[in-house]
Amino acid sequence: MPLDTVLLLDTSGSMSGRGIRELKRACNVFLDGVEETARQTNLRENVAVVEFSSRARVVQSLTNNYSLCRRAVDSLSAGGCTMMFDGLMAALQEMLTHGGVLRLCGVTMTPRVILMTDGKPTDSAGEEEAKKKVLGAAIAFGPAGFKEVGLPFSVPIACVGCGDCDIALLQAIAKLTNGMYVVVGNIAELSTFFRRQACILAWLAKAPSKLLSLLFDSLTGSVDQICCQICFRLAVELLLFLL
């Protein structure tokens, strides 16, 4: 079963102009890496595109037809407020309907959500209520709540904060879901992050099974977590070798 990733994209009014252009460029760079990994390793990642502004919608369901994903990203436009809760609920429903778990050379990789936003959540009841709803939604993805909503696994959320985002909120989402938080000066800087992940996945698919068993036995998590653990364990092995 392929790896599943939902790109959850903020297309609110604050993303207009340069923001939406860089968001699209970052998504296309991500898809470049996905396609390159597929060509090199036959590991075809399923990708979904979900947007949120004044409403949330699944622009493209999970698929490994990357042309459809690119069309979905290219069709996005910025406008409206930031209904982040609705976006998270749409991503959750996509995972419930189509998501799965990838097992590669003894390494278990759960689906992941990559949340890209430059703003703060909004709600008709006010900003504080919007934050509470978002954190409640995040719990449904994480270890404390995934069973209650019908998920067979927890889904880590990689939160990518750009510009004047609510850093504390994104860090809390990442913590509740066992995800990760990354802050960038602008969305274009994500290209290096995505390419590094693609290289590690390509190496993982090609590496000898005995080496994987020796170094990476019992690794479980999202691709973001797996990549971090791989880099750490390789660094430890290299240090031991040098000593």
N, C-alpha and C positions, 0 to 999 in steps of 0.2 A: 504494500500500500504506500502511495507517495506521501511525502511530507505536506502538511496543510498549513497555509498562511493566509490570514485575513489582513489586508491592508485597510485600516480604519482611518479615514482621512477627513480632516477638518476643512470644510469648504465654506466657512462662514465669511462674512463681509471683510473681516480683518485680513483675510488671505488674498484679497483682490490684488491685481497687478503683479508685482514681482513675486509675491508669496505663492500664488497659484502656479506661476510658471516654474518656480523652483520645486514645488511639490510634484508637479508632473515629471520634471526632469529626474528627480530622485526616484520616483516610482519606476521610470523607464530604465534607470541604471540598475535598480533592484531586479527588474525583469531580465535585463542583459545577463546579470550574474546567474539567475535561475536557468536561463536558456543555455549558457555556457556549461554549467554543471550538468545539465541534461545531455548535452552533446558528448561530454567527456566521460560520463559515468553511467548514463542511462537512468539516472535518478531524476525523475520528473516530479517537480514540486507542483502541487495544486495551489492556486492563488485565487482569492476572492477580493473584490473591491467594494468597500462599503463607505459611503460618504455621509456626513452629518453637517447640517447647518440649521435652518429653521425646522427641518425634518430630517429623518434618516431613511436611507434606502440602500438596498443591495443593488449596486450597479452591475456587478458581475458575480455570479455564484462561483464556488470553487471549481476550477478547471485547469487543465494543463495545456489548453489552447491559448498560448500567450498573445496571439494576435487579438483575441477577444479581450484580454486583460488590458492591452495597450489602447484599444479603442475605447474601453470603459474609462480609463484614466484621461485620455485626450478629450472625452466628452464633458469633463467636469468644468464647472464655472463657480465663481465665488459670489456669495451674497447671503444675507440673513444673519440670524443669531447662532449661538453655539450650543445646540442640543446634544451634548456629549452623552447624557444618559440614554437617549434614544439610539444613538450610534452604537453604544455598548450592547444594548438589547438586540439590535439588528445583527451585530457580529455574533452574539451568543446563539441566536436562532440559526444562523448559518452553520455554526459548529455543531449544534444539536442535529441539524438535518443532514449535513454532508461530511462532517469532520471525522477523522480517524487517527490512529497511532502508527508511526513508522518504526519498524525494528530493522536496524541495519548493522550487520556484523556483531550482534549481541548488544548494540546500543539502542536504547529506547528513546525515541523522540516524539514528544507530544505535539499537538498543533500549537500554533502561536498566533497572537494578535499583535500587530505593530500599529500602535496608536500614534499618529503624527498630528500635533496641534500647536498653534501659536497663541492660543487664547485661553479664556476661562469659561467654564460652563455657565449657561444662562437658563433661567426658568421663570415662568410667569409669577411664581411664588417668591422669587428673589434669589440672590446669589448663594446664600447659605443653604437654602433648601435644595438648590441645584447641586451643591457639593455633596450633601447628604445622600441624595439619590444616586449620584455617580459612585460614591463609595459603597453603597448598598449593592449596586450592580457589579462592582468589582469583586465583592465577596462571593457572588454567584460563580465567578470564574475560578476562584482559588480553592485551596484545600478545605476551608471551613464551610463552603457552600455548594460545591459542584454537584454533590450527590442529590441535594434537595431540588435542583433544577433539572435533573435527569441526565447530566453529563456523566459518562463513564470514566472521566479523567479530569483533572484540573487543567486549565488553560492559562499559562503565563502570559501576561501582557507586557510587551516592551514599549515603554512610554518614551516618546521622542519629543522633548520640549523645544520649541523654537520661538525666539523673540520673547515677548512679554507674557509668558505662560505662568500658570499657577504651579510653581515648582513643588511646593509642599503637597499639593493634591496629587500630582503625577507620581511623586515619590511614594505616597500612600497607596496609590493604585498598584504600583509595582510591588510593594511589600505585601499587600493583601493577596496578590496572585502569584507570589514567588517569581515575579518577572524582573525586569531591570529598567533603570532609568538612565537616559542619555540626554544631555543638553548640548545643543549646537547653536552656533551663532546664526546660521541660516540653514535651511533644509538642504541646500546643495552639498553641504559637508557630509551628508549621509552616504554619498557615493563610496567613500573609502570604507566605511563601516560595512556596507553591503558586499563590496568586492572581497573584503577579508573573509567574511562568512562563506562566500561562494568557494573560495580557495580551500578553506578548511573542510567543507563538505566534500569537495572533489577529492581531496587527499584521503578523507575517511572512507570513501567508497572504494578507493583503489588499494588502500593499505592491506598488507598481509593479515589474515585473520589471527595468526598467533601473536603478532605485535599488538593488535587491537585488544586481544584478550589479556595480554600482559599489562598494558598500560591503562586500559579504559574499561575494565570489567565493572559492570553494574552502573554505568552511567545512565541517568534518566533525566529528562527535562526537555525544554524547548530547544530549538537550534541555537538560540542565543546563549542559554545556559551550558549546553554541550560544548560549544566553541570555547567558552571561558574555561571550562573544566579541562578541556584538551590542552589549551595553551598553558594552564597552570601545571598540569602533570608532565607535559613535555619539558617545561622549565625546570621542574624538580629533577627529572631524570638527567637532564643535561648538567645540572649542578652536581649531582652525585657522580656523574662520569668524570667531570673536571676535577673533583676532589680525589 
